[in-house]
Amino acid sequence: MKNFCTLFLLVATALSLHAQVDSLDKLSDDFWTWRAKYAPFNGDDVPRMERPGGVRDWSRASIEKRRKDLADFESRWKKIEAKNWPVPRKSITD
């Protein structure tokens, strides 16, 4: 029974760490999708990222939504607990 409890705790810890690492990956994917959608067009001849075409909305309501979205991203980022991550993964957040 003691071995089962130990094994259970190890598996639960590993799953928890995996979920936190996945949350960073999800946050990253969500942020870069958001950034591509709202980034202004520029005349740079070496594009750093693909941007969807169309017209950008610079209305007050749109800017306020972007600010709220950005605050939500920052909140999600600050909730990620990386102190127990493996060292190679942890260096990404340092």
N, C-alpha and C positions, 0 to 999 in steps of 0.2 A: 504493500500500500504506500509506503514511504517513497519507493521508486516511482510509482505512478504520480504521486503529488509533485515530485521533483520534475518529472517529465512534463506534466501539465503546466507548471510554472514556466519552464523553459519555452515551451511552445507558445504560451500566452504572451510572454515577453517578446519573442521573435515576431509574432503577429502584430503586436502593438508597434514595434519599431518599424516594421514594414509598412504599416498603415500611415505612420508619420512621414516616412520617406515618400510614399505615394502622394501624401497631401502636398509636399513641396513640388513634386512633379505636376500635379493637377494645378496648383497655384501658378506655376511657371507657364504651363500651356494656356491657362485662362488669361494670364496677363499679356502674353505675346499676341494672342488672338485679338484681345481688346486694343492693344497698342497699334497693331496693323490696321484695325478698323478706323481708329480715330487720329492716327498720325497725319500731320499735314503733308501735302505733296511737297516735293522739293526737286530742285534741278540737278541734284547730284548725279554725275554720270556713272557712279559705282553704287548702285542701290544696295543698302544693307539688308533689306527685307522686301518681300513682295507686299504691295499694298493694293487693296481692292480699289477699283476705279470709282468714278462717280463724283458727287459733290459733297463737300464737308459742310456740316451744319454748325455754324458759329453763333447760333442764338444763345441768349442768356440761359434758357432752360437746358439746352444741350451742354453747355459748359458746366452748369451746376450738376448735371447728371454725371459728367466725367469726373468732377471733383469727388462726388459721392462714391463712384466706382473706385477711384484711386484710394480713398480712405478705407473702403472695404478690403481692397487688396492689402493695404498696410496692416489692417487688423488681422486678416488671415495669416499674414507673414509672421506677425508678432506672437500668434498663438502656437506656432510650430515649435515644439520642444526638441532641440537637436543634441542636447548634452549627452544622451546615451547612444547616439548613432555611431556606427563604425567610423574610424578615423578618416578613411578615404572619402566617405560621404560627408562627414562633418566639415571638412576643409572647404566645401562648396559654400557653406553658410557663414564662414568666418570673414 
